[in-house]
């Protein structure tokens, strides 16, 4: 897909958030910190994570160390690679305690990639497998392969993506439920403008259940010409 085939909102966003310095980007690697929880009544658990997002294909890998208690931690793998979703948890990074696969996992991981496109804005130019449809003045739908595997990108008055949302993502044990990611505090880093912070929630019949809060610590950019890394410094 060329930039001239992109919806106007997406084209403006991509042009604004990428520069000549970010040309030829193959992928970005984000170092993150934050906290997550498994249920509305469950405690928050801090995590440190590394996420690699491809600019060329619908592929990513998120690997996190999540501290559950003193001396108790798990390694979490969340990924979409080779057209398959992967989800696994290992106690102390060694003992498997949970894993999941199948069509609903595949769909969910694709939707995660689509929802997190603001963290790899070059993908709008480089990933020709993405499909777009303008829904409203501030909303563009993006999907991959199957139109039901979509995410709606919602733009604010400044043209930044402030929210990603889907009604078709499957929540384990529940079924389809509205799923929402919110992005905040765009910063210029490594030749791109990226949101520093994000939160993710399910909109349940009992109210919002926010289960993930994270921020970028550093970013490494893989280019055709090489790679470089930059720490996040807030003014």
Protein Blocks (a to p, Z undefined) as FASTA:
>chain_A
ZZklpcfklmmmmmmmpcfklgoiabdcddddddddfbfkbccddddddddddfkbccdd
ddddddfbghiacddddddeehiacddddehhlaccbdcedjklmmmmmmmmmmmmmmmm
mlmmmmmmbccddfblmbccddehiamlccdddddfkopafbdcdfkbccehibpcdddd
ddehiadeehiacdfbdcdddddfkbpcdfbdcddfbdcdddfkbccddddddZZ
